[in-house]
């Protein structure tokens, strides 16, 4: 009798395990399909992001070329203006504080080495943050120092107006001493 009940319970137990295995497999298969759908959606988003990045890079290149053309047109128009030289040689620059003078001198000297100067170049030379360097450059522009900014790859590159730079070298408009600042 125990033998018969034992077989009966074993068969019932194995039937329960088999059903449990099938149901677990079904659930895991559903989970696997959901993960595959999520992976496919992620791959589609990644492809879209890549395409958008390439498009943005292309637009930046076009903007840089457009900016260059606008600068050329502006220089052409200004060169054709009869009073251009007399108008530009009369620079009205307000007195700079010591830190602004240091930033000006960094731009003045690094421009000779690098061609154009970034906020990072100024920050590195003076041991300040790029944000602080940017605010000093803005202050210089507000005080009348003619700094020309160009954006290359969304980063500002600065140069001094060549006529102002020449006049500064000849007449020391800002009354700066390079030796005082260690340049």
C-alpha positions as CSV (number, residue, x, y, z in Angstrom):
1,X,0.0,0.0,0.0
2,X,2.8,2.5,0.9
3,X,4.4,1.4,-2.3
4,X,1.4,2.3,-4.4
5,X,0.8,5.7,-2.7
6,X,4.5,6.4,-3.0
7,X,4.4,5.9,-6.8
8,X,1.2,8.0,-7.0
9,X,2.7,10.9,-5.1
10,X,6.0,10.7,-7.1
11,X,4.0,10.8,-10.4
12,X,2.0,13.8,-9.2
13,X,5.1,15.5,-8.0
14,X,6.9,15.0,-11.2
15,X,3.9,16.3,-13.1
16,X,3.9,19.4,-10.9
17,X,7.7,20.0,-11.6
18,X,7.2,19.5,-15.3
19,X,4.4,22.1,-15.3
20,X,6.6,24.4,-13.2
21,X,9.5,24.0,-15.7
22,X,7.2,24.8,-18.6
23,X,5.7,27.9,-17.0
24,X,9.2,29.1,-16.0
25,X,10.5,28.6,-19.5
26,X,7.5,30.6,-20.9
27,X,8.1,33.4,-18.5
28,X,11.8,33.6,-19.2
29,X,11.1,33.5,-22.9
30,X,8.7,36.5,-22.5
31,X,11.4,38.3,-20.5
32,X,14.0,37.5,-23.2
33,X,11.7,38.9,-25.9
34,X,11.1,42.1,-23.9
35,X,14.9,42.6,-23.4
36,X,15.4,42.1,-27.2
37,X,12.8,44.7,-27.9
38,X,14.5,47.2,-25.5
39,X,17.9,46.4,-27.1
40,X,16.5,47.1,-30.5
41,X,15.0,50.4,-29.3
42,X,18.3,51.4,-27.8
43,X,20.1,50.6,-31.0
44,X,17.6,52.7,-33.0
45,X,18.1,55.6,-30.6
46,X,21.9,55.3,-30.8
47,X,21.7,55.4,-34.6
48,X,19.5,58.5,-34.5
49,X,21.8,60.2,-32.0
50,X,24.8,59.5,-34.3
51,X,23.0,60.9,-37.3
52,X,22.1,64.0,-35.4
53,X,25.7,64.5,-34.2
54,X,27.0,64.2,-37.8
55,X,24.3,66.7,-38.9
56,X,25.3,69.2,-36.1
57,X,29.0,68.9,-37.0
58,X,28.1,69.6,-40.6
59,X,26.1,72.7,-39.5
60,X,29.0,73.9,-37.3
61,X,31.3,73.7,-40.3
62,X,28.9,75.7,-42.5
63,X,28.5,78.3,-39.7
64,X,32.3,78.6,-39.4
65,X,32.6,79.1,-43.2
66,X,29.7,81.6,-43.1
67,X,31.4,83.5,-40.2
68,X,34.6,83.7,-42.2
69,X,32.8,85.0,-45.2
70,X,31.0,87.6,-43.1
71,X,34.3,88.7,-41.6
72,X,35.8,89.0,-45.1
73,X,32.8,91.1,-46.3
74,X,33.1,93.3,-43.2
75,X,36.8,93.9,-43.7
76,X,36.1,94.7,-47.4
77,X,33.4,97.2,-46.5
78,X,35.4,98.8,-43.8
79,X,38.5,99.1,-46.1
80,X,36.3,100.9,-48.6
81,X,35.0,103.4,-46.1
82,X,37.1,106.7,-46.5
83,X,37.0,107.6,-42.8
84,X,37.8,104.1,-41.6
85,X,41.5,104.8,-40.6
86,X,40.7,108.0,-38.7
87,X,37.7,106.5,-37.0
88,X,39.5,103.3,-35.8
89,X,42.7,105.1,-34.7
90,X,40.8,107.0,-32.1
91,X,40.4,104.3,-29.5
92,X,38.6,105.3,-26.3
93,X,39.7,102.8,-23.7
94,X,38.8,103.2,-20.1
95,X,41.4,102.5,-17.4
96,X,41.9,98.8,-16.7
97,X,42.4,97.3,-13.2
98,X,45.5,95.2,-12.6
99,X,43.9,91.8,-13.4
100,X,42.4,93.1,-16.6
101,X,45.9,94.4,-17.6
102,X,47.3,90.9,-16.9
103,X,44.6,89.3,-19.1
104,X,45.2,91.9,-21.9
105,X,49.0,91.2,-21.8
106,X,48.3,87.5,-22.0
107,X,46.2,88.0,-25.0
108,X,48.7,90.4,-26.5
109,X,51.7,88.0,-26.0
110,X,50.0,84.6,-26.7
111,X,48.5,85.9,-29.9
112,X,52.0,86.3,-31.2
113,X,52.7,82.6,-30.4
114,X,49.4,80.9,-31.1
115,X,47.7,83.2,-33.7
116,X,44.5,83.3,-31.5
117,X,43.8,82.8,-27.9
118,X,41.1,80.9,-26.1
119,X,39.7,81.3,-22.6
120,X,41.6,78.1,-21.7
121,X,44.9,79.6,-22.8
122,X,44.3,82.7,-20.6
123,X,43.2,80.6,-17.7
124,X,46.2,78.3,-17.9
125,X,48.7,81.2,-18.1
126,X,47.1,83.1,-15.2
127,X,46.1,80.1,-13.0
128,X,42.4,81.0,-13.1
129,X,39.2,79.3,-14.3
130,X,38.0,79.6,-17.9
131,X,34.8,81.2,-16.7
132,X,36.8,83.9,-14.9
133,X,39.0,84.4,-17.9
134,X,35.8,84.9,-20.0
135,X,34.4,87.4,-17.6
136,X,37.7,89.4,-17.7
137,X,37.7,89.4,-21.5
138,X,34.1,90.6,-21.5
139,X,35.2,93.4,-19.1
140,X,38.0,94.4,-21.4
141,X,35.6,94.6,-24.3
142,X,33.2,96.7,-22.3
143,X,36.0,99.1,-21.4
144,X,36.8,99.6,-25.1
145,X,39.6,97.2,-25.8
146,X,38.9,96.0,-29.4
147,X,39.1,92.2,-29.1
148,X,37.9,90.2,-32.1
149,X,36.2,87.0,-31.2
150,X,35.7,84.1,-33.7
151,X,34.0,80.9,-32.9
152,X,35.7,77.8,-34.1
153,X,34.0,74.5,-33.2
154,X,31.8,76.4,-30.8
155,X,34.8,77.7,-28.9
156,X,35.7,81.4,-28.9
157,X,39.1,82.4,-30.2
158,X,40.3,85.9,-29.6
159,X,42.6,88.3,-31.3
160,X,43.3,92.0,-30.7
161,X,42.5,94.4,-33.5
162,X,45.7,94.7,-35.5
163,X,45.6,98.5,-35.7
164,X,45.0,98.8,-31.9
165,X,47.8,96.4,-31.3
166,X,50.2,98.4,-33.4
167,X,49.1,101.6,-31.7
168,X,49.5,100.0,-28.3
169,X,53.0,99.0,-29.2
170,X,53.9,102.5,-30.4
171,X,52.0,104.7,-28.0
172,X,51.2,102.4,-25.0
173,X,47.6,103.5,-24.9
174,X,46.9,101.4,-21.8
175,X,50.0,102.6,-20.0
176,X,51.3,99.1,-19.3
177,X,54.7,97.9,-18.3
178,X,55.7,94.4,-19.5
179,X,58.4,94.2,-16.9
180,X,56.0,94.9,-14.1
181,X,54.0,91.8,-15.1
182,X,57.0,89.6,-15.8
183,X,56.5,89.4,-19.6
